[in-house]
Amino acid sequence: MPSSVRRKVKIVCTLGPSSSSAERIAQLIEAGMDVARLNFSHGTHDFHRGLIQNIREASRKAKKPVAIMQDLQGPKLRAGKLAKGGIDLKAGDVVVLYPEGTTPRTSTHGRIAIPISAEIALAVSSDAKVGARILFDDGKIQTRASQVSPPEMVVEVEVGGKLTDHKGMNLPGTPLSIPCLTDKDLEDLKFGLSMGVDAVALSFVRTVQDIEDLRRRIHKQTNERPLCVAKIEREEAVEYMDSIIEVCDGLLVARGDMAVEIGAERVPVVQKQLIHSCNELGVPVITATQMLESMINTPTPTRAEASDVANAVFDGTDAVMLSGETASGLYPIETVQTMARIVLEAERANQGGKFRAEHATHYADPFSVGRETKLMPGSVVDAIEHSAAQIARQVGAVAIACITHSGTAARTLAKHRPATPIVAIMDNEASVRKLAFVWGVQGELIQKIVGTDDLFAMVEKVLQTRGWAEVEDLVVVTAGIPTLRRGTTNMVKVHRIGVIAERALGR
């Protein structure tokens, strides 16, 4: 197997000032980046256009498919522009929150006036009730509403601190009716689709309708089908996680905002629940936020961070994500290299779910004991790929070659987590890139998927040329026979490399 693709869990890197040049992006790919995340909370369209061009060029030179995920900002719940140096808030202070750019209508006598983002002020104040908790700066400053007069609110400070410009707001326990997609998001989405992004991550997801709205908007603008990735960060999204997972193409566990919304103590359990549910249905899941945070400023991670990455691997995540570490940190390349090493070591310890099987009862992990993927009733492709995983293990195959047009068969096979490498042989470059999100799948692009007579010769050529197999090796092949049309996977075969050549020679 090619040494560069031994790792099954994929790495998502956020690009930014520390990683925007073509040279630096090429180094990230060499270090192990599978997906480039573009954070549209920052940067102009021209900046992101340059990033996309550099990613595509570096990917082509490296001969490695790298997916691009556009991460939409979503409605920005935040404070506005404050006095220079910020405002020191103390427990017991009374604050008037009002729309930025206006003059407070509520009396400010004996109170501190703080502007909040004008675009969300009316909606937030209309949804909030007296007694609602309103937090700032990732929960460091805590207040509670004592008076609500849309578009303004009066809050009392319970836990103080220094509040500076544009710090984020959270309203845990308050369902918000703000649309997921702002005017800025719609412009950014139009730009991203025009640039051919491979996935769109939607912030502020609460229900199935949010994902369906995004998908409708995409379908109106393009015939391409980028993955719709749901970011789970709101309390409502946690409540409706199962229905959201059923309709999205991928899921991102956004642990930062989630911790503020539901409490940090609940995040580890929710992370396991989300990954478990995604694994059951074969939906790619990304674990994100502060995975190697200390490496923004230091060349080595903390022991706790290394354990966090490894435990995400043990949980069954498809991908792990880096944010500030690669976007603005001092050691972006070293961070990706470190993450790749941690992932590889965790995978070695957990081959075939060994870690969970041997240690689950000791640790009483309810998400690991007896974990099984769900076979979809009546699904031929699910039955075929499940069988392929079992056959490959039993016969000692060196690879499972999955002939697929859209990538569905390869994603279905990955759901069953075979120890055997999965090689998806495809004739569509965009579909190959989307598999960069999927556990254990390596895409191999060919010019055209041929007919049945040449199928196994083509498989042999790809596997041998790319270093996946040698003569006499056993491989398992899945495909649609005889037509190779989309959605027709109906065949699994154990094949020995070199048999076709021997027959041609009359041996």
Buried (B, 14 or more C-beta within 10 A) or exposed (E): BEEBBEBBBBBBBBBBEBBBBBEBBBBBBBBBBBBBBBBBEBBEBEBBBBBBEBBBEBBEEBEBBBBBBBBBBBBBBBBBEBEEEBBEBEEEBBBBBBBBEEEBEBEBEEBBBBBBBBBBBBBBBEBBEEEBBBBBBEBBBBBBBBEBEBBBBBBBBBBBBBBBEEBBBBBBEBEBEBBBBBEBBBEBBBBBBEBBBBBBBBBBBBBBBBBEBBBEBBEEBEEEBBBBBBBBBBBBBBBBBEEBBEBBBBBBBBBBBBBBBBEEEBBEEBBBBBBBBBBBEBBBBBBBBBBBBBBBEBEBBEEEBBBBBBBBBBBBBBBBBBBBBBBBBEBBBBBBBBBBBBBBBBBEBBEEBEBBBEBBEEEEBEBBEEBEBEEBEEEBBBBBBBBBBBBBBEEEBBBBBBBBBBBBBBBBBBBBBBBBBBBBBBBBEBBBBBBBBBBBBBBBBBEEBBEEEEBBEBBBEBBBEBEBBEEEBBBBBBBBBEEBEEEBBBBBBBBBBBBBEEEEEEE
